[in-house]
Amino acid sequence: MKTLRGLREKIAKLETEKANLMEEIEKLRQAGEEKASDLEKEVTSLRKEVESLRKLLENL
């Protein structure tokens, strides 16, 4: 029975670890999505600035 008890304990520990890892993955995924969103906003802003500078230089 020690083997069966040990197996149950091992399964319980692995299930807990799996849940913790899934939670960490979700947090990292959300952080990645936020970073991508921030970068998209920054790129959009830079594109607008480039366009404005092009127009300014064309008018000189």
Order of alpha helices (4+ residues) and beta strands (2+ residues): alpha
